[in-house]
Amino acid sequence: MRARFVPPLILVLLLAILQWQLWNGRGSVREVAQLKTRLADQKDANAKAALNNERLASEVNDLKDGLEMVEERARAELGMVKPNEVFVQIAH
């Protein structure tokens, strides 16, 4: 009589172990969800960094190629003016 209950008991025990592994073990549903969230966050950060890199590369090319960008930056950041030019600043 006892031998009849051993195989189902073993199968139920194995099922319980597999369920625990699925929900709590390594590679569990929770861990996969957390990794997906971290991956999405990292992809967003990479996209922002790529846009910033493109902007900086464009700015570097402008500075290498033309003097207009250098002049514009000097005027905006340093307040430089050309000879015989009057600088007027309007405060809002």
C-alpha positions in Angstrom: 0.0 0.0 0.0 2.8 2.4 0.8 4.5 1.8 -2.5 1.5 3.2 -4.3 1.9 6.6 -2.7 5.6 7.0 -3.2 5.7 7.9 -6.9 2.9 10.5 -6.7 4.6 11.9 -3.6 7.9 12.2 -5.4 6.3 13.8 -8.4 4.5 16.4 -6.2 7.8 17.1 -4.4 9.6 17.6 -7.8 6.8 19.8 -9.0 7.1 21.9 -5.8 10.9 22.2 -6.3 10.5 23.2 -9.9 7.9 25.8 -9.0 10.1 27.3 -6.3 13.0 27.5 -8.8 10.8 29.2 -11.3 9.6 31.9 -9.0 12.5 32.3 -6.6 15.7 30.7 -8.0 18.3 31.8 -10.4 16.8 33.0 -13.6 13.4 33.4 -11.9 10.5 35.3 -13.3 11.2 38.2 -10.9 14.9 38.4 -11.8 14.1 38.4 -15.5 11.6 41.2 -15.0 14.2 43.2 -13.1 16.9 42.6 -15.7 14.4 43.7 -18.5 13.8 47.0 -16.5 17.5 47.6 -16.1 18.1 46.8 -19.8 15.4 49.4 -20.8 17.0 52.0 -18.5 20.4 51.3 -19.9 19.1 51.6 -23.5 17.6 55.0 -22.7 20.9 56.2 -21.1 22.8 54.9 -24.2 20.4 56.7 -26.5 20.9 60.0 -24.6 24.6 59.5 -24.6 24.7 58.9 -28.3 22.7 62.1 -29.0 25.1 64.0 -26.8 28.1 62.5 -28.6 26.6 63.4 -32.0 26.0 67.0 -30.8 29.6 67.2 -29.5 31.0 65.7 -32.7 29.1 68.2 -34.8 30.3 71.0 -32.7 33.9 69.8 -33.0 33.6 69.6 -36.8 32.2 73.1 -36.9 35.1 74.4 -34.8 37.6 72.6 -37.0 36.1 73.7 -40.3 34.9 77.2 -40.0 35.8 80.4 -38.1 32.1 81.4 -37.9 31.5 79.0 -35.1 34.6 80.2 -33.3 33.5 83.8 -33.7 30.0 83.0 -32.5 31.2 81.2 -29.4 33.7 84.0 -28.6 30.8 86.6 -28.9 28.4 84.5 -26.8 30.7 83.2 -24.1 33.4 85.8 -23.9 31.6 88.9 -25.0 34.1 89.7 -27.7 33.4 92.4 -30.3 35.0 93.3 -33.6 37.0 96.5 -34.0 34.8 99.6 -34.5 31.7 97.6 -33.3 29.4 98.7 -30.5 28.1 96.1 -28.1 24.6 96.7 -26.8 23.2 94.5 -24.1 19.4 94.6 -23.5 18.2 93.4 -20.1 14.7 92.0 -19.9 
